[in-house]
Amino acid sequence: MDVTNYDFESKLEQGFKSLFNTAGINLYIADDVDGELPDENVRLELSVGGAISNEHLTAGNYDNYGGSIDINIQTPRVSGDQVAIGEGQFASRHAELVAIARKTMEEIPAAVLTANWPNALSPTKITPTGTERDNDAESRSTTLSYSLQFRIT
């Protein structure tokens, strides 16, 4: 098997970056951050866990792994920044970004999986595990957390 398939983090992160780009959000991953981030940013932090099954698709190789994903949405606090979308309205740009991020993570069609993770590595299950919110006088922050299962073939 190709050794680059074992670069789980980079391959998964690039797929999520493409997924969010399609949703109109510039997603920042660890490889993107060389300096200061803009005041409004959406970041992905991915942690890979251990093998989740003793079953092997190929002899001797573990092929089902677990992990976690945190999507952090940060925006400046702006008074009266309501955002109209469709027939509704979000209370703020921050609320809009949180909603788009949730929809993007939780409604991934099978065709998109093969487009964003085309080779031997692909998410098989993404489950929401919680939300944390924080704010101060200058900014708002929401972290969406997910458990992740992925396979390598």
MISEMAR-966934 format. One record per residue (C-alpha): residue number from 1; x, y, z. Coordinates in steps of 0.1 Angstrom, whole numbers, plus 5000, padded with zeros to 4 digits. Example, Ala and Ser with C-alpha at 12.3 -4.5 7.8 and 13.67 -1.06 7.14 Angstrom:
<pts>
PT/num/c1/c2/c3
PT/1/5123/4955/5078;
PT/2/5137/4989/5071;
</pts>
This chain:
<pts>
PT/num/c1/c2/c3
PT/1/5000/5000/5000;
PT/2/5012/5035/4992;
PT/3/5029/5051/5022;
PT/4/5012/5085/5016;
PT/5/4979/5068/5024;
PT/6/4991/5067/5060;
PT/7/4993/5105/5062;
PT/8/4958/5104/5077;
PT/9/4957/5140/5089;
PT/10/4968/5158/5057;
PT/11/4945/5137/5035;
PT/12/4915/5141/5057;
PT/13/4921/5178/5062;
PT/14/4924/5185/5025;
PT/15/4891/5168/5019;
PT/16/4873/5188/5045;
PT/17/4889/5220/5031;
PT/18/4875/5212/4997;
PT/19/4841/5203/5013;
PT/20/4839/5237/5031;
PT/21/4852/5256/5000;
PT/22/4822/5242/4981;
PT/23/4799/5256/5008;
PT/24/4815/5290/5004;
PT/25/4836/5289/5035;
PT/26/4874/5293/5036;
PT/27/4884/5266/5061;
PT/28/4918/5270/5077;
PT/29/4938/5239/5086;
PT/30/4971/5236/5105;
PT/31/4991/5238/5073;
PT/32/4975/5271/5064;
PT/33/4984/5290/5095;
PT/34/5017/5309/5090;
PT/35/5007/5341/5108;
PT/36/4977/5359/5120;
PT/37/4942/5347/5110;
PT/38/4916/5371/5098;
PT/39/4891/5383/5124;
PT/40/4864/5361/5108;
PT/41/4878/5326/5104;
PT/42/4867/5289/5105;
PT/43/4893/5264/5116;
PT/44/4895/5226/5116;
PT/45/4915/5206/5141;
PT/46/4916/5169/5135;
PT/47/4929/5143/5159;
PT/48/4934/5107/5148;
PT/49/4927/5079/5173;
PT/50/4934/5043/5172;
PT/51/4921/5014/5152;
PT/52/4884/5008/5159;
PT/53/4882/4972/5147;
PT/54/4903/4942/5146;
PT/55/4889/4934/5112;
PT/56/4912/4939/5083;
PT/57/4902/4944/5046;
PT/58/4938/4936/5036;
PT/59/4959/4910/5054;
PT/60/4979/4924/5083;
PT/61/4968/4961/5079;
PT/62/4943/4979/5102;
PT/63/4919/4998/5080;
PT/64/4892/5013/5103;
PT/65/4902/5042/5125;
PT/66/4886/5067/5148;
PT/67/4893/5103/5156;
PT/68/4878/5136/5164;
PT/69/4872/5169/5146;
PT/70/4867/5204/5161;
PT/71/4854/5231/5139;
PT/72/4860/5265/5154;
PT/73/4841/5295/5141;
PT/74/4853/5329/5153;
PT/75/4839/5363/5143;
PT/76/4842/5398/5155;
PT/77/4812/5410/5176;
PT/78/4793/5435/5155;
PT/79/4762/5453/5166;
PT/80/4731/5447/5145;
PT/81/4748/5425/5119;
PT/82/4717/5405/5109;
PT/83/4722/5384/5078;
PT/84/4692/5377/5054;
PT/85/4692/5343/5037;
PT/86/4663/5328/5017;
PT/87/4631/5335/5035;
PT/88/4647/5337/5070;
PT/89/4672/5357/5087;
PT/90/4701/5348/5110;
PT/91/4707/5368/5141;
PT/92/4743/5375/5130;
PT/93/4771/5365/5106;
PT/94/4784/5342/5134;
PT/95/4751/5323/5136;
PT/96/4751/5320/5098;
PT/97/4786/5305/5097;
PT/98/4777/5280/5125;
PT/99/4746/5269/5106;
PT/100/4765/5265/5073;
PT/101/4793/5245/5091;
PT/102/4769/5222/5108;
PT/103/4750/5215/5075;
PT/104/4783/5210/5057;
PT/105/4795/5184/5083;
PT/106/4762/5166/5088;
PT/107/4748/5164/5052;
PT/108/4777/5149/5031;
PT/109/4763/5130/5001;
PT/110/4781/5099/4990;
PT/111/4791/5115/4957;
PT/112/4809/5143/4976;
PT/113/4828/5117/4997;
PT/114/4843/5102/4966;
PT/115/4850/5136/4951;
PT/116/4868/5151/4982;
PT/117/4885/5119/4994;
PT/118/4891/5101/4960;
PT/119/4919/5077/4969;
PT/120/4923/5052/4996;
PT/121/4912/5073/5026;
PT/122/4876/5083/5034;
PT/123/4854/5092/5063;
PT/124/4827/5066/5070;
PT/125/4809/5082/5099;
PT/126/4808/5117/5113;
PT/127/4788/5121/5145;
PT/128/4781/5155/5163;
PT/129/4793/5153/5200;
PT/130/4787/5188/5213;
PT/131/4790/5225/5209;
PT/132/4809/5250/5230;
PT/133/4803/5288/5228;
PT/134/4823/5317/5241;
PT/135/4822/5354/5236;
PT/136/4837/5386/5249;
PT/137/4833/5423/5241;
PT/138/4853/5419/5208;
PT/139/4845/5384/5194;
PT/140/4823/5354/5194;
PT/141/4835/5318/5192;
PT/142/4817/5285/5187;
PT/143/4834/5251/5185;
PT/144/4815/5222/5169;
PT/145/4828/5188/5179;
PT/146/4824/5156/5160;
PT/147/4836/5120/5164;
PT/148/4850/5106/5132;
PT/149/4854/5071/5117;
PT/150/4874/5066/5085;
PT/151/4888/5038/5065;
PT/152/4920/5032/5046;
PT/153/4919/5007/5017;
</pts>
